[in-house]
Amino acid sequence: MSTITREIAEELIARNGCFQDDPQAYAILTYQNMFTGDLSWAVAYSQQDLARYYVSDAINFPTIVWPLGAPSDFGQFVDWRKKYVN
């Protein structure tokens, strides 16, 4: 699991979750960072990684924007093609 930029998220989505030598992503999501209030992007490489992004003291409004293997009932689900592609 790691926080990434929107640009890297878009590249991962375009490459079906693959980036250089990294394992294929399981899901890409956004969440509100409770410390800064900003929208953050993250990549999860497994279901266990994804579980770290449930609502907590640090995370609010987790939203899956690209679900290779992630369940669509996790938090919110937003079709990234409708929300993030101009």
One Martini backbone bead per residue (centre of mass of N, CA, C, O) as a GRO file, in nm:
protein
   86
    1MET     BB    1   0.099   0.034   0.020
    2SER     BB    2   0.033   0.368  -0.125
    3THR     BB    3   0.096   0.688  -0.185
    4ILE     BB    4  -0.016   0.885  -0.462
    5THR     BB    5  -0.055   1.031  -0.749
    6ARG     BB    6  -0.267   1.111  -0.993
    7GLU     BB    7  -0.076   1.049  -1.228
    8ILE     BB    8  -0.008   0.761  -1.140
    9ALA     BB    9  -0.295   0.656  -1.134
   10GLU     BB   10  -0.353   0.702  -1.438
   11GLU     BB   11  -0.126   0.515  -1.535
   12LEU     BB   12  -0.224   0.257  -1.398
   13ILE     BB   13  -0.498   0.247  -1.538
   14ALA     BB   14  -0.386   0.243  -1.833
   15ARG     BB   15  -0.205  -0.033  -1.732
   16ASN     BB   16  -0.376  -0.226  -1.552
   17GLY     BB   17  -0.182  -0.189  -1.278
   18CYS     BB   18   0.093  -0.142  -1.427
   19PHE     BB   19   0.445  -0.078  -1.303
   20GLN     BB   20   0.696  -0.186  -1.410
   21ASP     BB   21   0.808  -0.400  -1.136
   22ASP     BB   22   0.549  -0.403  -1.014
   23PRO     BB   23   0.285  -0.515  -0.898
   24GLN     BB   24  -0.027  -0.563  -0.946
   25ALA     BB   25  -0.293  -0.395  -0.890
   26TYR     BB   26  -0.597  -0.408  -0.696
   27ALA     BB   27  -0.624  -0.089  -0.621
   28ILE     BB   28  -0.772   0.239  -0.654
   29LEU     BB   29  -0.774   0.529  -0.435
   30THR     BB   30  -0.957   0.757  -0.240
   31TYR     BB   31  -0.901   1.013   0.020
   32GLN     BB   32  -0.939   1.178   0.318
   33ASN     BB   33  -0.713   1.361   0.481
   34MET     BB   34  -0.732   1.431   0.822
   35PHE     BB   35  -0.479   1.627   0.849
   36THR     BB   36  -0.533   1.814   0.571
   37GLY     BB   37  -0.810   1.757   0.383
   38ASP     BB   38  -0.708   1.612   0.147
   39LEU     BB   39  -0.676   1.453  -0.147
   40SER     BB   40  -0.596   1.110  -0.178
   41TRP     BB   41  -0.384   0.866  -0.321
   42ALA     BB   42  -0.403   0.501  -0.378
   43VAL     BB   43  -0.236   0.180  -0.354
   44ALA     BB   44  -0.334  -0.160  -0.381
   45TYR     BB   45  -0.197  -0.507  -0.377
   46SER     BB   46  -0.429  -0.603  -0.172
   47GLN     BB   47  -0.667  -0.681   0.050
   48GLN     BB   48  -0.496  -0.598   0.295
   49ASP     BB   49  -0.432  -0.315   0.200
   50LEU     BB   50  -0.727  -0.215   0.174
   51ALA     BB   51  -0.800  -0.237   0.484
   52ARG     BB   52  -0.635   0.034   0.557
   53TYR     BB   53  -0.885   0.224   0.413
   54TYR     BB   54  -1.059   0.258   0.633
   55VAL     BB   55  -1.214   0.424   0.846
   56SER     BB   56  -1.036   0.673   1.041
   57ASP     BB   57  -0.831   0.903   1.186
   58ALA     BB   58  -0.691   0.940   0.877
   59ILE     BB   59  -0.962   0.838   0.725
   60ASN     BB   60  -1.186   0.955   0.464
   61PHE     BB   61  -1.375   0.862   0.211
   62PRO     BB   62  -1.339   0.592   0.071
   63THR     BB   63  -1.257   0.546  -0.292
   64ILE     BB   64  -1.305   0.355  -0.556
   65VAL     BB   65  -1.161   0.390  -0.901
   66TRP     BB   66  -1.004   0.097  -0.927
   67PRO     BB   67  -1.120  -0.259  -0.961
   68LEU     BB   68  -0.972  -0.536  -1.003
   69GLY     BB   69  -1.029  -0.689  -0.692
   70ALA     BB   70  -1.226  -0.509  -0.566
   71PRO     BB   71  -1.489  -0.438  -0.389
   72SER     BB   72  -1.783  -0.248  -0.453
   73ASP     BB   73  -1.858  -0.222  -0.120
   74PHE     BB   74  -1.631  -0.028  -0.067
   75GLY     BB   75  -1.759   0.211   0.046
   76GLN     BB   76  -1.709   0.360  -0.233
   77PHE     BB   77  -1.804   0.388  -0.588
   78VAL     BB   78  -1.612   0.504  -0.871
   79ASP     BB   79  -1.607   0.572  -1.195
   80TRP     BB   80  -1.324   0.690  -1.332
   81ARG     BB   81  -1.427   0.763  -1.621
   82LYS     BB   82  -1.647   0.973  -1.515
   83LYS     BB   83  -1.461   1.151  -1.308
   84TYR     BB   84  -1.140   1.171  -1.451
   85VAL     BB   85  -1.235   1.201  -1.749
   86ASN     BB   86  -1.254   1.449  -2.008
   0.00000   0.00000   0.00000
